[in-house]
Amino acid sequence: MDPSYKSRKEAFVSNLAGGSVLEINAVTLVAPASVFLWSVLQSRLSFFTPYNPAALITDFLLNVSAILFATTLYSSAPWLLNILLISPAFLILLNSRPRRTQQKAKPPQTAAAQHGPVTPQPLPIHPFLTTYRGAMMIITCIAILAVDFHVFPRRFAKAENWGTSLMDLGVGSFVFSGGVVSARALVKDQEHGAASKKTLLQRFASSMRHSIPLLVLGLIRLYSVKNLEYAEHVTEYGVHWNFFFTLGLLPPFVEIFEVLARLIPSYEVLSLAVAVLYQVALESTDLKGYILVSPRGPDLLSKNREGVFSFLGYLAIFLAGRATGIRIMSRGASSMTPQQAKKRVLINLGAQALGCTTLFALNSMYFFGYGANIPVSRRLANMPYVLWVAAFNNAQLFLFCLIETLLFPAGNQTPAVRTDSEAERTAFATSRILKAFNRGGLAVFLLANLLTGAVNLTVPTLDVNNAQAMVILIGYAAVITGIALGLDKANIKLSL
């Protein structure tokens, strides 16, 4: 890469201040609005069954293109795009009746089945969780390439030291969603009594097996950036550190916290404790100045201090995600009906979103004599950043869960034993594209990074106009969507 162009690229993503939280909320609301329209089309018209070419194109327009347009051409008018998505959904609701779901009769249990050994019951399947993870993966893949074009507003790119931006939120949300799905194995082990039988060393070794692919990807990225003279933003994570290292090291460190979880059986408390202690260290010592303004010394810690110390904030985010995941995936009391269980999940998500929002406001604002007025910093991953990410993701999960509950009431059933009818209900209530992005998360994320690098090495992204940029971005989105669908059709699951 030409040295002068490399300098322009680095300046293009440096020294930015971000934008407002309200605007970010309006842009990200496009994902639930798109899912709402998709769900109305499916629940009232069965539009995506069968999944023909028209259904595929509509699915792509709603769940991929809408997010792309929200972050580019409609970035100055996100509310207009939300209205354009929600309005036809309400028109359909007013002019149609709910689809009647035919349920297959269950075969009667035999005496052997009634009195035989009890097999472990699988955990409930939540389509809204698949939707949330898929939408998060799509916006992440779009943003990592779109940020290199002028059509993507600079206020959406990562802020330098202080401030809130769409991409800052995306990084934290990626970690939070990983924490949510990590709860599934934990809940399963707890219900089957396997958690207490595993030693710390066994759990640590198991988590490392999942971390190795991410750490290898981190090394590959490091090698590629240094040897291809690729533009890099050193103050983002440091000289050598990158986001793959953060993702890869989180699971092993979380297993260490399992020891504390037995003493303090609340991941919310553990997450808050890590965030508070880290924030106290930032405010009461020279740590904040060391991370932000200290000259880089020759040692590895000094060269990578952003990645090393922000890891504590991302650890708090991951623990907060696990806390949310436990509340979503736990069965609750056996006497609960499926509707009561779903209502409990909705209340928990709403309460967590409200609680985190209140704590975020008290940390980052000052009004009526209250509030710490600490600015958000993704570079530090400080306490306001942790609370902002947790509040946003709990609110997003609440919206997706609410849409599923209202439009797919048959999917609220969580029978003790999986049946073909339940699999059909789950598939009926889930976008094929969102499911594919969720299942193939690791492969899709890797592909998106490779394509982003290829585009930047072959196209002068700073010198193309908005029309050319949109053609490239739509083609890029179509390619990664096609790969994700292909992996899903081949039944290859490589989720993050």
Buried (B, 14 or more C-beta within 10 A) or exposed (E): EEEEBBEBBEEBBBEBEBBEBEBBBBBBBBBBBBBBBBBBBBBBEEBBEEEEEEBBEBBBBBBBBBBBBBBBBBBEEBEEBBEBBBEEBEEBBEEEEEBEBEEEEEEEEEEEEEEEEEEEBEBBBBBBBBBBBBBBBBBBBBBBBBBBBBBBBBBBBBBBBBBBBBBBBBBBBBBBBBBBBBBBBBBBBBBEEEBEEBEEEEBBEBBBEBBEBBBEBBBBBBEEBEEEEBBBBBBBBBBBBBBBBBBBBBBBBBBEBBEBBEEEEEBBBBBBBBBEEBBEBBEEEEBBEBBBEEEEEEEEEBBBBBBBBBBBBBBBBBBBBBBBBBBBBBBBEEEBEBEEBBBBBBEBBBEBBBBBBEBBBBBBBEEEEEEEEBBBBBBBBBBBBBBBBBBBBBBBBBBBBBBBBEBBBBBBBBEEEEBEBBEBBBBBBBBBBBBBBBBBBBBBBBBBBEBBBEBBEEBEBBEBEEEBBBEBBBEBBEEBBEBBBEBBEEEEEBBB
